[in-house]
Amino acid sequence: MGSVLEFQNISKYFPGVKALDQVSFQANSGEVLAFLGENGAGKSTLLKVLNGDYQPTGGKYLLDGVEKHFQSPHEAIEEGISVIYQERQILLELSVAENIYLGRMPVTRLGFIDARKANEMTTKIIADFGLPISPTAKVKDLSIAYQQMVEIMKAYSRENLKVICFDEPTASLSDSEIESLFKVIGKLKEEGKIIIYVSHRMDELRRITDKAVIFKDGRYVATVETGKVPEAELIRMMVGRDLGDIYRNLDRNKVMGEVLLEVKNLSSDYVKENSFVLRRGEVLGFSGLVGAGRTELMRAIIGADEAKSGEIYLEGKKIHNRSPHEAMEHGIVLVPEDRKMQGILSNLSVSDNMNIAMLDVNSSKLGFVSREKEEKLALNGIRDFKIKTSSPDKKIVELSGGNQQKCIVARWISTNPKVLILDEPTKGIDVGAKSEFYHMICKFAREGLGIILISSELPEVIGLSDRIIVMKSLRITGEIAAAEATESKLLSLGMIGEVQE
């Protein structure tokens, strides 16, 4: 008989916030269930309640008819419930096998750890996943994507596994790795596990989920069959309004200005001889497959990676950025792709995160920081960017992903930049927040900023950009006006290096 997971009137309150409010539904064995909702709708909070990270304020949850009260993730794991979060929870210095069987390594008859057997068992799991990694490889030497796969394999290896939850699992995976993950999810489904899948990628949800549980403002809205409800209706249920064509309604900049940034034959250890121009008021898209060199080119421009050759001109004047700080002083700023590792300062407040780039401006000649200036900047940023937070003093990690991203953009906009580089700015953000970001980007362009937009979502880069540059194998392979761009043309330039008519 299969398992049943049931939530009954689950509530979770934080000071000033109802994160979950009377949530009730059930998930069944052999079912892939999507959690859908805007950032802050309560999806991750419910997983943390299930996982024992949070204790519910009210209500209860039952596994196979038995009420559970997990006080920690370890207790949840012991009962067969595993949650794979976006943030990796593995030990980098240990091997793949040691991570998978941590705390339950096989032992010999004499009681010694049997590393050989652990490696053999791990080899079988790796084969199930179809991954080109060794059980003895140190996890720190693996790519971020493979590190995440190790964490998934760790849950997969547990014989008592009944429920496995994925929170934005494909955010850092390539297409081939996503296929490996979907294959494993299919196997888990066949084995009768309950699978909960949190993602904002509609194409993924249609491919692998059976039903979607929709949340809005901490409340349960409905459970629907994924394949039977049109995407527009799902979005309407999530955001409470019809977004229509998310790109057609944008107030775009109609006239481009003069050349603002010119990059000539720029090379670093990671990119080779790239040249392009960016005009004032333009949204310049950068497309390409994972590993094409888009992020690395931007890092060379801002001085995060050393430029080995080439020239950069801003407003016709040659500049040389030896560091991101120097780039900021010239008026070029980058909002990085990895929000958790490179964007937010997780131990600090919303205010501190927004003010960190303005310490010089907000300090007296003696070096004392003006709290009054910091508070004013933070409150203005919260208002202008519609950041949902109960206070500027709230820790930034307590905000949803979309609101964290708004804080980072607000931080760099406060420096009055001329060039704003956005690297995958809507990654892991729901459709409602995406719409807000798109309007924000168009507003910046109308105000005369030059915007560089890196995006792996082809509809996004086509829908937002005035012109699109495509990279392949660390080089720019082509340029297309947005009006002439199609997904097939961008893929051809990104995969083959030329447009196949």
Secondary structure, 3 states (H helix, E strand, C coil): CCCEEEEEEEEEEECCEEEEEEEEEEEECCEEEEEECCCCCCHHHHHHHHHCCCCCCEEEEEECCEEECCCCHHHHHHCCEEEECCCCCCCCCCEHHHHHCCCCCCECCCCCECHHHHHHHHHHHHHHHCCCCCCCCEHHHCCHHHHHHHHHHHHHCCCCCCEEEEECCCCCCCHHHHHHHHHHHHHHHHCCCEEEEECCCHHHHHHHCCEEEEEECCEEEEEEEHHHCCHHHHHHHHHCCCCCCCCCCCCCCCCCCCEEEEEEEEECCCCCCEEEEEECCCEEEEECCCCCCHHHHHHHHHCCCCCCEEEEEECCEEECCCCHHHHHHHCEEEECCCHHHHHCCCCCEHHHHHHHHHCCCCECCCCCECHHHHHHHHHHHHHHCCCCCCCCCCEHHHCCHHHHHHHHHHHHHCCCCCEEEEECCCCCCCHHHHHHHHHHHHHHHHCCCEEEEECCCHHHHHHHCCEEEEEECCEEEEEEEHHHCCHHHHHHHHHCCCCCC
